[in-house]
Amino acid sequence: MIKTSATQKDMQMAKRCVTCPVCSHARKKQHGIAFWFVKNIENGRCPYCSAYERVYGKKAHEA
Protein backbone atom coordinates (compact mmCIF):
# COMPACT_ATOMS: atom_id res chain seq x y z
CA MET A 1 0.00 0.00 0.00
CA ILE A 2 2.35 2.71 -1.22
CA LYS A 3 0.98 6.21 -1.68
CA THR A 4 1.76 7.94 -4.96
CA SER A 5 2.47 11.30 -3.32
CA ALA A 6 5.67 10.01 -1.70
CA THR A 7 8.90 11.07 -3.33
CA GLN A 8 11.83 8.82 -4.16
CA LYS A 9 13.71 10.22 -1.17
CA ASP A 10 10.75 9.40 1.09
CA MET A 11 10.81 5.83 -0.16
CA GLN A 12 14.54 5.50 0.57
CA MET A 13 14.10 6.94 4.04
CA ALA A 14 11.09 4.69 4.74
CA LYS A 15 13.18 1.70 3.68
CA ARG A 16 15.68 2.61 6.40
CA CYS A 17 12.86 2.74 8.96
CA VAL A 18 11.74 -0.73 7.84
CA THR A 19 15.21 -2.11 8.56
CA CYS A 20 15.75 -0.11 11.77
CA PRO A 21 16.11 -2.63 14.62
CA VAL A 22 14.23 -0.44 17.12
CA CYS A 23 11.30 0.31 14.80
CA SER A 24 11.13 -3.30 13.61
CA HIS A 25 11.00 -4.55 17.19
CA ALA A 26 8.27 -2.04 18.05
CA ARG A 27 6.17 -3.13 15.06
CA LYS A 28 6.65 -6.81 15.88
CA LYS A 29 6.13 -6.81 19.67
CA GLN A 30 3.68 -3.89 20.10
CA HIS A 31 4.80 -3.32 23.72
CA GLY A 32 7.85 -2.54 25.80
CA ILE A 33 10.50 0.15 25.80
CA ALA A 34 11.16 0.05 22.04
CA PHE A 35 7.44 0.48 21.33
CA TRP A 36 7.17 3.41 23.75
CA PHE A 37 10.32 5.01 22.34
CA VAL A 38 9.23 4.79 18.70
CA LYS A 39 5.70 5.89 19.51
CA ASN A 40 6.96 9.00 21.29
CA ILE A 41 9.82 10.05 18.99
CA GLU A 42 8.16 9.50 15.64
CA ASN A 43 6.02 12.64 15.93
CA GLY A 44 8.29 15.04 14.08
CA ARG A 45 11.62 14.05 15.62
CA CYS A 46 12.74 11.14 13.44
CA PRO A 47 12.78 11.90 9.71
CA TYR A 48 12.80 8.18 8.87
CA CYS A 49 9.66 7.49 10.91
CA SER A 50 7.97 10.47 9.27
CA ALA A 51 8.91 9.17 5.81
CA TYR A 52 7.56 5.73 6.76
CA GLU A 53 4.22 7.30 7.59
CA ARG A 54 4.12 9.25 4.31
CA VAL A 55 4.96 6.18 2.22
CA TYR A 56 2.95 3.45 3.97
CA GLY A 57 0.14 5.53 5.44
CA LYS A 58 0.59 4.27 8.99
CA LYS A 59 2.73 5.11 11.99
CA ALA A 60 6.16 3.53 12.39
CA HIS A 61 5.07 1.61 15.50
CA GLU A 62 1.89 0.13 13.99
CA ALA A 63 1.93 -3.49 12.91
PyRosetta script that sets phi, psi and omega in degrees:
from pyrosetta import init, pose_from_sequence

init()
pose = pose_from_sequence("MIKTSATQKDMQMAKRCVTCPVCSHARKKQHGIAFWFVKNIENGRCPYCSAYERVYGKKAHEA")
pose.set_psi(1, 75.4)
pose.set_omega(1, -179.3)
pose.set_phi(2, -99.5)
pose.set_psi(2, 129.6)
pose.set_omega(2, 178.1)
pose.set_phi(3, -75.2)
pose.set_psi(3, 148.6)
pose.set_omega(3, -180.0)
pose.set_phi(4, -81.4)
pose.set_psi(4, -16.9)
pose.set_omega(4, -177.9)
pose.set_phi(5, -79.7)
pose.set_psi(5, -7.2)
pose.set_omega(5, 179.7)
pose.set_phi(6, -77.5)
pose.set_psi(6, 139.1)
pose.set_omega(6, 179.5)
pose.set_phi(7, -83.9)
pose.set_psi(7, 171.7)
pose.set_omega(7, 178.0)
pose.set_phi(8, -62.6)
pose.set_psi(8, -38.5)
pose.set_omega(8, 178.7)
pose.set_phi(9, -64.6)
pose.set_psi(9, -39.9)
pose.set_omega(9, 176.6)
pose.set_phi(10, -60.2)
pose.set_psi(10, -40.9)
pose.set_omega(10, -179.9)
pose.set_phi(11, -65.1)
pose.set_psi(11, -39.9)
pose.set_omega(11, 177.9)
pose.set_phi(12, -66.4)
pose.set_psi(12, -40.9)
pose.set_omega(12, 179.9)
pose.set_phi(13, -69.3)
pose.set_psi(13, -37.3)
pose.set_omega(13, 178.0)
pose.set_phi(14, -66.3)
pose.set_psi(14, -34.0)
pose.set_omega(14, 177.8)
pose.set_phi(15, -62.8)
pose.set_psi(15, -36.7)
pose.set_omega(15, 177.8)
pose.set_phi(16, -67.5)
pose.set_psi(16, -37.2)
pose.set_omega(16, 177.5)
pose.set_phi(17, -65.5)
pose.set_psi(17, -36.4)
pose.set_omega(17, 178.7)
pose.set_phi(18, -62.6)
pose.set_psi(18, -37.4)
pose.set_omega(18, -178.2)
pose.set_phi(19, -92.0)
pose.set_psi(19, -4.2)
pose.set_omega(19, 178.7)
pose.set_phi(20, -63.8)
pose.set_psi(20, 126.6)
pose.set_omega(20, -177.9)
pose.set_phi(21, -63.4)
pose.set_psi(21, -33.9)
pose.set_omega(21, -179.5)
pose.set_phi(22, -71.3)
pose.set_psi(22, -48.0)
pose.set_omega(22, -179.8)
pose.set_phi(23, -65.6)
pose.set_psi(23, -40.1)
pose.set_omega(23, 178.7)
pose.set_phi(24, -61.6)
pose.set_psi(24, -43.3)
pose.set_omega(24, 179.0)
pose.set_phi(25, -63.7)
pose.set_psi(25, -41.7)
pose.set_omega(25, 179.4)
pose.set_phi(26, -63.5)
pose.set_psi(26, -41.7)
pose.set_omega(26, 179.1)
pose.set_phi(27, -66.8)
pose.set_psi(27, -37.0)
pose.set_omega(27, -176.9)
pose.set_phi(28, -75.2)
pose.set_psi(28, -47.5)
pose.set_omega(28, -173.6)
pose.set_phi(29, -87.3)
pose.set_psi(29, -33.2)
pose.set_omega(29, 179.0)
pose.set_phi(30, 62.9)
pose.set_psi(30, 21.6)
pose.set_omega(30, 173.1)
pose.set_phi(31, -163.2)
pose.set_psi(31, 168.6)
pose.set_omega(31, 177.0)
pose.set_phi(32, 99.0)
pose.set_psi(32, -173.5)
pose.set_omega(32, -176.0)
pose.set_phi(33, -66.4)
pose.set_psi(33, -42.7)
pose.set_omega(33, -179.9)
pose.set_phi(34, -61.5)
pose.set_psi(34, -42.3)
pose.set_omega(34, 179.1)
pose.set_phi(35, -62.1)
pose.set_psi(35, -47.5)
pose.set_omega(35, 179.3)
pose.set_phi(36, -61.3)
pose.set_psi(36, -44.0)
pose.set_omega(36, -178.9)
pose.set_phi(37, -61.2)
pose.set_psi(37, -50.0)
pose.set_omega(37, -178.9)
pose.set_phi(38, -65.3)
pose.set_psi(38, -41.7)
pose.set_omega(38, -179.6)
pose.set_phi(39, -61.5)
pose.set_psi(39, -35.4)
pose.set_omega(39, -176.7)
pose.set_phi(40, -89.6)
pose.set_psi(40, -25.0)
pose.set_omega(40, -178.8)
pose.set_phi(41, -94.5)
pose.set_psi(41, -17.4)
pose.set_omega(41, -174.4)
pose.set_phi(42, -69.9)
pose.set_psi(42, -19.1)
pose.set_omega(42, -178.2)
pose.set_phi(43, -76.7)
pose.set_psi(43, 74.8)
pose.set_omega(43, 174.1)
pose.set_phi(44, 88.8)
pose.set_psi(44, -3.9)
pose.set_omega(44, -178.7)
pose.set_phi(45, -98.0)
pose.set_psi(45, -37.0)
pose.set_omega(45, -178.4)
pose.set_phi(46, -104.0)
pose.set_psi(46, 116.4)
pose.set_omega(46, -178.9)
pose.set_phi(47, -67.0)
pose.set_psi(47, -27.3)
pose.set_omega(47, -179.9)
pose.set_phi(48, -72.8)
pose.set_psi(48, -40.0)
pose.set_omega(48, 176.1)
pose.set_phi(49, -65.7)
pose.set_psi(49, -38.4)
pose.set_omega(49, 178.1)
pose.set_phi(50, -65.3)
pose.set_psi(50, -41.0)
pose.set_omega(50, 178.1)
pose.set_phi(51, -65.5)
pose.set_psi(51, -38.5)
pose.set_omega(51, 177.8)
pose.set_phi(52, -58.7)
pose.set_psi(52, -43.3)
pose.set_omega(52, 179.5)
pose.set_phi(53, -65.6)
pose.set_psi(53, -40.8)
pose.set_omega(53, 179.0)
pose.set_phi(54, -65.7)
pose.set_psi(54, -38.3)
pose.set_omega(54, -176.6)
pose.set_phi(55, -78.6)
pose.set_psi(55, -49.4)
pose.set_omega(55, -173.5)
pose.set_phi(56, -95.5)
pose.set_psi(56, -11.5)
pose.set_omega(56, 176.9)
pose.set_phi(57, 76.1)
pose.set_psi(57, 17.9)
pose.set_omega(57, 175.4)
pose.set_phi(58, -146.2)
pose.set_psi(58, 161.0)
pose.set_omega(58, -177.3)
pose.set_phi(59, -67.5)
pose.set_psi(59, 156.4)
pose.set_omega(59, -176.9)
pose.set_phi(60, -66.0)
pose.set_psi(60, -23.0)
pose.set_omega(60, -179.5)
pose.set_phi(61, -92.7)
pose.set_psi(61, -8.4)
pose.set_omega(61, -178.4)
pose.set_phi(62, -79.1)
pose.set_psi(62, 142.0)
pose.set_omega(62, -179.5)
pose.set_phi(63, -68.4)
pose.dump_pdb("model.pdb")
